[in-house]
Amino acid sequence: MAATLFLSFFIALGLGVFFVAMRGGPRGVRDTLEAGRRRPLHAAEFAVAAAIALFGLVVPAAVMLSDQASAGPSGETLSAEHKDGREVFNRKCATCHMLDDANAVGLVGPDLDVLAPTAGLTINAIEEGRARGQSQMPALLIEGEEARHVAEYIEHVAGR
C-alpha cells in the first residue's frame, strides 16, 4: 500500500513536470502567473494539481502513521512474540540458517524459507538437535518461551 502511494506520488509529480514543460517551461508558467489567468482551469490541469497536493500530504502521512517496525523485510506484520522470536533467531540461529525475513544468510543449516517448517518441527529440532549433513545443531540451544517464540516466528515468515 505504501509502495503504491509512493509510486503514485512520483507519477503525479512527473505529470506536473510534463504540464509545466507544455506551458513553455518555468518561464511560461511564470508569464502565465504574472499575466493573470484568462481562462478557467481545464479538468486535466485541476486533476494534476489536486493529485500533487493530495499525494504531497497523503504519502508522508501514511508513512508516518504506519508501524514499519512491526513488519519484517517480507512485509509480514509481526506480533510482540514474533518480534521477540526474530530477535532471538538473529542472535542464536542466523549464523547457520537462511531466512529472508531476518536477513539471515547462514550456509551451514537448511534454508528455512525453502524448508518452511511448522512450529512443531522447529521445537523438535531445538529440543533434540540435528546431526544430518556436514554439521550439527546442538540440542537445547534455546529453551522455554524463547524457543516457542522462535518456532512461531519461523512458521509465520518462512517462505513468504
Buried (B, 14 or more C-beta within 10 A) or exposed (E): EEEEBEEBBEEBBEBBEEBBEEBEEEEEBEEEEEEEEEEEEEEEBEEBBEBBEBBEEBBEEBEEEEEEEEBBEBEBEBEEBBBBBBBBBBEBBBEBBBBBBBEBEBEEBBBBBEBBBEBEBBBBBBEEEBEEEEEEBEEEBBEEEBBBBBBBBBBBBBBE
